[in-house]
Amino acid sequence: MAEAIAFYTLAVLILGLGVAVITTPKTVHSVVFLVLNFLCVAVLYVVLRAEFLAVIQVLVYAGGIVVLYLFVVMLVNLKRAPEAHEDPRRLARLGLALSGAVLLELAGIVVYSYGRVTPASAPAAAGPLTGAGNTEELGWLLYTDYLIPFEVASVLLLVAMVGAIVLARRES
């Protein structure tokens, strides 16, 4: 009963902080609400007995990603008007073609992985290990069944990092 009360209380807090992230007018306050949201998600993982995920949530999201957001907020001047000129060195068509190629490749991977028929006598070693710890089961699932979403998330984080570097770099 106590777990259910904790779960629903945390769920309400997470939803409320998520709404506060997108509705607050000040950007720094939005990032603070985001940190609180990530910490509540970590507490929820502890309630659900996924301690490894809770630690990763705090280290990666509440630590690393939010610091990246704060640096971007501090480096980008939000009061400055948008630039009126367009960079003549920008290769918009090449970027569009490359993003289309990546999208087609991802669609091909999804079609290939879901269209493939698995034999009924497939070895059970690819699944989670019985008697293994939380971290080992997570590793097996992450690198077998959820490999494509894991790689897509890593590419998205790489694009976000490159975007933050481009925004932070000032050229005159």
Rosetta blueprint (number, residue, H / E / L):
1 M L
2 A H
3 E H
4 A H
5 I H
6 A H
7 F H
8 Y H
9 T H
10 L H
11 A H
12 V H
13 L H
14 I H
15 L H
16 G H
17 L H
18 G H
19 V H
20 A H
21 V H
22 I H
23 T H
24 T L
25 P L
26 K L
27 T H
28 V H
29 H H
30 S H
31 V H
32 V H
33 F H
34 L H
35 V H
36 L H
37 N H
38 F H
39 L H
40 C H
41 V H
42 A H
43 V H
44 L H
45 Y H
46 V H
47 V H
48 L L
49 R L
50 A L
51 E H
52 F H
53 L H
54 A H
55 V H
56 I H
57 Q H
58 V H
59 L H
60 V H
61 Y H
62 A H
63 G H
64 G H
65 I H
66 V H
67 V H
68 L H
69 Y H
70 L H
71 F H
72 V H
73 V H
74 M H
75 L H
76 V L
77 N L
78 L L
79 K L
80 R L
81 A L
82 P L
83 E L
84 A L
85 H L
86 E L
87 D L
88 P L
89 R L
90 R L
91 L L
92 A H
93 R H
94 L H
95 G H
96 L H
97 A H
98 L H
99 S H
100 G H
101 A H
102 V H
103 L H
104 L H
105 E H
106 L H
107 A H
108 G H
109 I H
110 V H
111 V H
112 Y H
113 S H
114 Y H
115 G H
116 R L
117 V L
118 T L
119 P L
120 A L
121 S L
122 A L
123 P L
124 A H
125 A H
126 A H
127 G L
128 P L
129 L L
130 T L
131 G L
132 A L
133 G L
134 N H
135 T H
136 E H
137 E H
138 L H
139 G H
140 W H
141 L H
142 L H
143 Y H
144 T L
145 D L
146 Y L
147 L H
148 I H
149 P H
150 F H
151 E H
152 V H
153 A H
154 S H
155 V H
156 L H
157 L H
158 L H
159 V H
160 A H
161 M H
162 V H
163 G H
164 A H
165 I H
166 V H
167 L H
168 A H
169 R L
170 R L
171 E L
172 S L
